[in-house]
């Protein structure tokens, strides 16, 4: 396990948008987890996230001024944290930190909120832990789970059936390319989102 003043490059946070699971804590001490995209500006190297009103992540980040980005390859945890609340046993508070981290994360970075402009939260890395250096190869099934989550949340907002078609498309990729955990994640997504029948019918 490595603790360091974090360089985002070392954590795989490079130019563009990096998908992570953000963890925060409410004023009453309740931990929360939700997938977000860390945006890194290639020209300036600045880091930010967009958090919209109504989300626990936004409320907690404003109240505490902190947010943790957890790097994890567990597709089921992405689904569970999108459509529900993770069990308290999934979180840890290392060395008295106020903001929780995910126990199974391969790495995490604690950010302070430097500036808030509308829905854009500018971030400054404060502390990070890398729990291992084992490399991983890209798996199309895992990426397809992430794409399915994006379209599932858009469908819930718009009820546009085109997003069901996309979920079906990426679901087929998972069945061909994914492992057991990716297939479990897709099944949970359809169950938790409440449109399993519709999604299956369009595959």
C-alpha positions in Angstrom: 0.0 0.0 0.0 1.4 3.4 -1.0 0.4 6.7 0.6 1.4 9.8 -1.3 0.6 13.5 -2.1 -1.3 12.4 -5.1 -0.4 13.0 -8.7 -3.6 12.3 -10.7 -1.5 10.6 -13.4 -0.4 7.9 -11.0 -4.1 7.1 -10.3 -5.1 6.8 -14.0 -6.9 10.2 -14.0 -5.8 11.7 -17.3 -7.1 14.1 -19.8 -10.8 13.8 -20.5 -13.4 12.1 -18.2 -12.4 9.3 -15.8 -15.2 7.3 -14.3 -14.9 6.7 -10.5 -17.1 6.1 -7.5 -17.3 9.2 -5.4 -17.7 8.8 -1.6 -18.9 11.5 0.8 -20.4 11.8 4.2 -23.4 13.7 5.4 -23.4 16.0 8.4 -25.1 13.3 10.4 -22.2 10.8 9.5 -24.0 8.7 6.9 -21.6 7.6 4.1 -22.7 7.8 0.5 -21.3 6.5 -2.8 -22.2 7.3 -6.4 -20.5 7.1 -9.8 -19.2 10.4 -11.2 -16.8 11.5 -13.9 -13.6 13.4 -12.9 -13.0 15.9 -15.7 -9.4 16.8 -16.4 -8.7 19.8 -18.7 -5.8 18.9 -21.0 -4.7 22.5 -21.5 -4.7 23.7 -17.9 -4.5 20.3 -16.1 -7.4 21.4 -13.8 -9.7 18.9 -12.2 -13.4 19.2 -11.6 -16.7 17.4 -11.4 -20.3 18.4 -12.3 -22.8 17.7 -9.5 -26.4 18.6 -9.9 -29.0 19.8 -7.4 -30.8 17.0 -5.6 -27.9 14.6 -5.3 -26.5 13.4 -2.0 -23.0 13.7 -3.4 -23.5 17.4 -4.1 -25.1 18.1 -0.7 -22.4 16.3 1.2 -19.6 17.9 -0.9 -20.9 21.4 -0.2 -21.3 20.7 3.5 -17.9 19.1 4.1 -15.8 20.6 1.3 -14.4 17.2 0.5 -15.0 14.3 -1.9 -13.1 11.0 -2.4 -12.6 9.5 -5.9 -12.4 5.7 -5.6 -10.8 3.7 -8.4 -12.4 0.3 -8.6 -12.9 -2.4 -11.2 -16.0 -3.9 -9.5 -18.9 -3.4 -12.0 -21.6 -4.5 -9.6 -20.6 -1.8 -7.1 -21.0 0.8 -9.9 -24.6 -0.4 -10.4 -25.4 -0.7 -6.7 -24.2 2.8 -6.0 -26.1 4.3 -9.0 -29.5 2.9 -8.0 -29.2 2.3 -4.3 -27.2 2.7 -1.2 -24.1 0.6 -0.4 -24.1 -1.2 2.9 -22.1 0.5 5.7 -19.7 -2.4 5.6 -18.5 -1.3 2.2 -16.9 1.9 3.6 -13.8 2.6 5.7 -12.5 5.8 7.4 -8.7 5.5 7.3 -6.7 7.4 9.9 -9.6 9.4 11.2 -10.7 10.8 7.9 -14.1 12.5 7.9 -14.8 11.4 4.3 -15.2 7.6 3.7 -13.4 5.4 1.1 -14.4 2.1 -0.4 -12.8 -0.9 1.2 -12.3 -2.7 -2.1 -11.0 0.3 -4.1 -7.6 -0.4 -5.7 -6.8 3.3 -5.1 -8.4 6.5 -3.9 -7.8 10.2 -3.8 -9.2 12.7 -1.3 -10.0 16.1 -2.9 -10.9 19.4 -1.4 -13.4 21.6 -3.1 -11.4 24.6 -4.2 -14.2 26.5 -5.9 -17.9 26.1 -6.8 -19.2 27.6 -10.0 -22.8 26.7 -10.6 -22.8 22.9 -10.9 -19.0 22.7 -11.5 -16.9 21.8 -8.4 -13.1 22.5 -8.9 -11.0 20.0 -7.1 -7.5 20.0 -5.4 -6.0 16.6 -4.6 -4.9 16.4 -1.0 -4.1 12.8 -0.2 -4.1 9.5 -2.0 -3.5 5.8 -1.4 -2.6 3.2 -4.0 -3.2 -0.3 -2.6 -1.4 -2.1 -5.4 0.4 -1.7 -8.7 -1.1 -4.7 -10.5 -1.9 -3.5 -14.1 -5.2 -4.4 -15.7 -6.2 -4.8 -19.3 -9.2 -3.2 -20.9 -12.3 -5.5 -20.9 -15.1 -4.5 -23.3 -17.7 -6.0 -20.9 -16.7 -3.7 -18.0 -16.8 -0.7 -20.3 -20.2 -1.8 -21.6 -21.6 -1.9 -18.1 -20.5 1.7 -17.6 -22.1 2.8 -20.9 -25.3 1.0 -19.8 -25.4 2.9 -16.6 -25.1 6.2 -18.5 -28.0 5.3 -20.7 -30.1 3.9 -17.8 -29.9 7.2 -15.9 -30.8 9.1 -19.1 -33.8 6.9 -19.7 -35.0 7.5 -16.2 -34.8 11.2 -16.8 -36.3 11.4 -20.3 -38.2 8.1 -20.8 -36.9 8.1 -24.4 -37.0 4.6 -25.7 -33.8 5.0 -27.7 -31.9 4.5 -24.4 -33.5 1.1 -24.0 -32.1 0.2 -27.4 -28.6 1.3 -26.2 -28.9 -0.7 -23.0 -29.9 -3.7 -25.0 -26.9 -3.2 -27.3 -24.4 -2.9 -24.5 -26.0 -5.8 -22.7 -25.3 -8.0 -25.6 -21.6 -6.9 -25.5 -21.5 -7.9 -21.8 -22.9 -11.3 -22.6 -20.1 -11.9 -25.2 -17.2 -10.1 -23.7 -17.8 -9.8 -20.0 -17.0 -12.1 -17.1 -19.3 -13.4 -14.3 -19.2 -10.1 -12.4 -20.0 -8.0 -15.5 -23.0 -10.2 -16.3 -24.2 -10.0 -12.7 -23.9 -6.2 -12.9 -26.1 -6.0 -16.0 -28.7 -8.2 -14.4 -28.7 -6.0 -11.3 -29.0 -2.8 -13.4 -32.1 -4.1 -15.1 -33.6 -5.3 -11.8 -32.8 -2.1 -9.9 -33.8 0.3 -12.7 -37.2 -1.4 -13.1 -37.2 -1.9 -16.8 -35.8 -5.5 -17.2 -38.8 -6.6 -19.4 -38.6 -3.6 -21.7 -34.8 -3.9 -22.1 -35.0 -7.6 -22.8 -37.8 -7.2 -25.3 -35.7 -4.8 -27.4 -32.6 -7.0 -27.5 
